[in-house]
Amino acid sequence: MASERVTLTVADVDGEQDVDLSSPNKLVWPEVGITKAEFADYVQTVADPFLNANGNRPVSLERFRDGVKKGSEAFFSKNPPKGTPDFVDAVTVTYNSGRQHPQIVLNRPSAIVWAVQMNTIVFHPWASLASDTDNPVELRIDLDPQLGTDFADAVTAAHGLREVLREGGLEPFVKTSGNRGLHVFCPIEPTHEFLDVRHAVIAAGRELERRMPDQVTMNWWKEERGERIFVDFNQANRDRTMAGAYSPRALPAATVSTPVEWDELDGLDPTKFTVRSIPARLADVGDPWADMQKSPGRIDTLLGWWERDVENGLGELSFPPEFPKMPGEPPRVQPSKRVAENWDAEGNRVDD
């Protein structure tokens, strides 16, 4: 028996586009009763601010065939799958391994609806644009609460981080992660590649850690973090992404990663930002990130802090496990299992 299917007429800037939506009554978020059709309505309603934040850049689609329920498994689409329509764009990107591959780019509302048809729930955009994929236009920092901390602790860290970044010559913008943390973005001129931006993030994180040692940590290994907010510097790497602005999360309540004003943070309840509540919020208060890219800053000051710290003996930090071994990187073994004589000065394992 053929599955139920409807055709949606989606308003793009250059005209209307028909997009087929199969199984429109399928429950994507069963606990709150949100169907695939309602989700398709949501992405059309938020398309302008969504594309302002996530469009014209490589994006990974986190897809769930069975929706958000226990046992449902996710998989990622980076390159356009077979049968991708011509209103969905792509750009060739270079990954950390040196391999190159086309990656999906969403530039119009119909493309976002197509992604919903493909069972996408979370949208993960790169920090760089399709026109120059190697040089980010955003410096991004993920403030990740650890065990024993909560969203309010992330808010405290975010206020401190804002001061640090402003001293570094940047203007920070903030959004909820859609879960327990916060994402802080700074628009930057695309003059440096990902590794430089990562070093700028590390420099800002180290400065924040010096000022708030009991509240935040830069320790990559979980056993060393304690009850502090982790400043996740590795989200600044090439092909490392976080949920985009106005993207839902794969959580039972259909929470959304939501841009907010800085003066909204104290006392904020991020669980109130959902697929059902965001359209009304946008109608009431607009998009706090609407003008984010109008005045990009430069990371020169933060890179100066990085060089200062290197001269003072603070060098490279750990990379994610899927990355090739990087110059100056510490040993890729958790400290409690590390035996000093098994590693050389460059962090490479020494075999007996």
C-alpha positions in Angstrom: 0.0 0.0 0.0 1.4 3.4 -1.0 2.2 5.8 1.8 0.1 8.9 2.2 1.6 11.8 0.3 0.8 15.5 -0.1 2.3 18.2 -2.2 3.2 21.5 -0.5 3.5 24.7 -2.5 6.4 26.6 -0.9 7.1 30.3 -1.5 10.7 30.8 -2.5 12.2 34.3 -3.4 12.2 33.4 -7.1 8.7 31.8 -7.2 6.7 28.9 -5.9 8.1 25.4 -5.6 6.2 22.2 -5.2 7.7 19.8 -2.6 6.3 16.3 -2.0 5.8 15.4 1.7 5.2 11.7 2.4 3.5 10.5 5.6 2.5 14.0 6.7 0.7 12.6 9.7 3.7 10.7 11.0 4.6 11.7 14.5 8.1 13.2 14.6 7.8 14.2 18.2 5.3 11.6 19.6 5.4 12.9 23.2 4.0 16.3 22.2 2.1 15.2 19.1 4.1 17.1 16.4 3.6 15.6 13.0 5.8 15.8 9.9 3.3 18.2 8.4 3.4 20.5 11.4 7.2 20.5 11.3 7.1 21.4 7.6 4.8 24.3 8.5 7.3 25.4 11.2 10.3 25.5 8.9 8.4 27.6 6.4 7.3 30.0 9.1 10.9 30.5 10.4 12.5 30.3 7.0 13.8 33.9 6.9 15.7 33.9 10.2 16.7 30.3 9.7 18.3 31.0 6.3 19.9 34.2 7.6 21.7 32.1 10.2 22.2 28.8 8.4 21.8 29.4 4.7 24.6 29.7 2.1 26.9 27.4 4.0 27.7 23.7 4.1 25.2 21.9 6.4 25.0 18.4 7.8 21.5 17.0 8.2 20.9 14.8 11.3 18.1 12.5 10.2 15.8 10.1 12.1 13.7 7.7 10.1 11.5 6.9 13.1 11.2 10.3 14.7 12.2 11.2 18.2 11.5 8.2 20.3 13.3 5.6 22.4 15.5 3.4 20.2 15.3 5.7 17.2 18.7 5.9 15.5 20.2 9.0 13.8 22.4 9.2 10.8 24.0 12.2 9.1 23.7 13.3 5.5 26.5 15.6 4.4 26.7 15.1 0.6 23.5 15.3 -1.4 21.8 11.9 -1.5 20.7 10.3 -4.8 17.6 12.1 -6.2 18.3 15.4 -4.5 16.2 18.0 -6.4 17.8 20.9 -8.2 16.5 23.5 -5.8 18.8 22.1 -3.1 22.4 23.4 -3.6 25.8 21.9 -2.8 29.4 23.0 -2.5 32.6 21.0 -2.5 34.4 21.2 0.8 37.7 19.9 2.1 37.6 17.8 5.2 40.4 17.4 7.8 41.7 14.2 6.1 42.2 16.2 2.9 39.4 14.4 1.2 37.0 16.6 -0.8 33.3 16.0 -1.2 30.1 17.9 -2.1 28.1 19.0 0.9 24.5 20.2 1.1 23.7 23.9 1.1 20.2 25.2 2.0 19.4 28.5 0.3 15.6 28.6 0.0 12.6 27.6 2.0 11.8 24.7 -0.4 15.2 23.2 0.4 14.4 23.2 4.1 11.1 21.6 3.5 12.9 19.0 1.4 15.2 18.3 4.3 12.1 17.7 6.5 10.8 15.3 3.9 14.1 13.5 4.3 13.4 13.1 8.0 15.9 15.7 9.1 15.4 17.0 12.7 18.6 18.8 13.5 20.5 21.1 11.1 24.2 21.5 11.6 25.7 24.4 9.6 29.4 25.1 9.1 30.9 28.3 10.4 32.0 29.3 6.9 30.0 30.3 3.8 29.7 28.3 0.5 31.6 31.1 -1.2 34.7 30.5 0.9 34.4 27.2 2.9 37.9 27.4 4.3 37.6 30.7 6.3 34.9 31.0 9.0 32.6 34.0 9.2 31.9 33.1 12.9 33.9 32.4 16.0 31.8 29.8 17.9 32.0 28.7 21.5 29.8 26.0 23.1 29.3 26.4 26.8 28.5 22.8 28.0 27.2 22.2 31.5 28.9 19.2 33.2 27.4 17.0 35.9 26.5 19.1 38.9 25.9 22.2 36.9 22.9 23.5 35.0 21.7 26.2 32.6 21.9 28.9 35.1 25.7 28.1 35.5 26.1 28.4 31.8 24.4 31.8 31.9 27.0 33.0 34.5 29.8 31.7 32.3 28.3 33.4 29.2 28.2 36.8 30.8 31.9 36.4 31.7 32.7 35.2 28.2 31.0 38.2 26.7 33.3 40.5 28.6 36.4 38.6 27.5 35.3 38.6 23.8 34.5 42.3 23.9 38.0 43.0 25.3 39.2 40.9 22.4 37.6 43.2 19.9 34.5 41.1 19.1 30.8 41.5 19.6 29.2 38.3 20.9 25.7 37.0 20.2 24.1 34.2 22.2 21.5 31.4 21.7 20.2 28.5 23.7 21.6 25.1 22.5 18.1 23.6 22.6 19.3 21.4 25.5 21.2 22.4 28.7 23.9 24.8 27.3 24.5 28.0 25.5 26.2 28.8 22.2 28.1 32.1 21.9 28.8 33.3 18.3 30.9 36.3 17.2 30.8 37.5 13.5 34.3 37.7 12.1 35.9 38.7 8.8 36.8 35.6 6.8 40.5 36.3 6.9 41.7 33.2 8.8 41.2 29.5 8.4 39.7 27.1 10.9 42.9 26.3 12.9 43.5 30.0 13.5 40.0 30.5 14.7 40.3 27.5 17.0 43.4 29.1 18.5 41.4 32.3 19.0 38.7 30.4 20.8 41.3 28.6 23.0 42.8 32.0 23.9 39.4 33.4 24.9 38.6 30.2 26.9 41.8 30.3 28.8 41.3 33.9 29.7 37.8 33.1 30.9 39.1 30.1 32.9 41.7 32.4 34.6 38.9 34.8 35.7 36.4 32.1 36.7 38.5 29.0 37.7 35.8 27.6 39.9 33.0 28.0 37.3 34.5 27.1 33.9 37.1 24.6 32.6 39.1 24.1 29.4 39.9 20.5 30.3 39.2 18.2 27.3 39.1 15.0 29.5 35.8 14.6 31.4 37.6 13.2 34.4 39.3 16.6 34.9 36.4 18.9 34.4 34.6 18.6 37.8 31.4 20.6 38.4 32.2 23.4 36.0 31.0 24.6 32.6 33.2 23.2 29.8 34.3 25.7 27.2 34.2 23.4 24.2 37.0 24.8 22.0 36.8 21.9 19.6 33.5 23.0 18.1 35.6 25.6 16.3 37.3 22.9 14.2 36.6 22.3 10.5 33.6 20.0 10.0 32.7 20.2 13.7 29.2 21.8 14.0 26.5 22.5 16.5 22.7 22.8 16.1 21.9 25.9 14.0 19.8 28.8 15.1 16.1 27.9 15.0 16.9 24.2 14.5 15.0 21.8 16.6 16.7 19.2 18.7 16.1 15.5 18.8 14.6 15.7 22.3 11.1 14.7 23.4 9.7 18.2 23.9 10.8 19.5 20.4 13.0 22.2 21.9 14.7 24.7 19.6 18.1 26.3 19.6 17.0 29.9 19.9 18.8 33.3 19.6 18.1 35.5 22.5 19.1 39.0 23.7 21.7 39.2 26.4 19.3 40.8 28.8 17.0 37.8 28.5 19.5 35.3 29.8 19.1 35.7 33.6 16.2 33.6 34.7 15.5 32.2 31.2 13.8 28.8 30.8 15.2 27.4 27.6 12.6 24.5 27.6 9.9 27.1 26.6 11.5 27.5 23.2 9.9 24.8 21.1 8.7 24.1 17.5 5.3 25.3 18.6 6.3 28.4 20.5 9.0 29.9 18.3 6.7 31.3 15.6 4.8 33.4 18.1 8.1 34.6 19.7 9.4 35.7 16.3 6.2 37.6 15.7 6.4 39.3 19.1 10.1 40.1 19.4 11.7 39.4 16.1 15.0 37.8 15.4 17.8 38.9 17.8 20.4 37.7 15.2 18.9 39.6 12.3 21.9 42.0 12.0 24.6 39.7 13.4 26.7 39.7 10.2 26.5 43.5 9.5 29.7 44.4 11.5 32.1 41.5 11.6 35.2 41.8 13.8 38.7 40.5 13.6 40.5 37.9 15.7 43.9 39.6 15.7 43.7 40.5 19.4 42.7 36.9 20.4 45.5 35.5 18.3 47.9 37.8 20.1 46.7 36.3 23.4 47.3 32.8 21.9 50.9 33.7 21.0 51.4 35.2 24.5 50.1 32.0 26.1 52.3 29.8 23.8 55.4 31.9 24.9 54.3 31.2 28.5 54.3 27.5 28.0 50.6 26.9 27.1 50.4 25.2 23.8 48.1 23.2 21.7 45.1 21.3 23.2 43.6 18.0 22.3 41.7 17.5 19.0 38.6 15.2 18.5 39.5 11.5 18.1 38.5 11.4 14.4 41.1 14.1 13.5 44.6 13.2 12.3 47.3 13.7 14.9 48.1 17.4 14.9 51.4 19.2 15.6 52.0 19.9 19.2 48.9 18.0 20.4 49.0 16.4 23.8 48.8 12.6 24.1 45.5 11.2 23.1 45.0 9.2 26.3 43.1 10.3 29.4 45.4 11.5 32.1 44.5 8.8 34.6 45.8 6.2 32.1 48.8 8.1 30.9 52.3 6.8 31.6 54.8 9.6 30.9 57.6 7.4 29.5 55.2 6.1 26.8 54.9 9.4 25.1 57.4 11.8 23.4 57.4 15.6 23.7 55.1 15.9 20.7 52.4 13.7 22.2 53.2 10.6 20.0 53.1 7.2 21.5 56.5 5.5 22.0 56.5 1.8 21.4 58.8 -0.4 23.5 
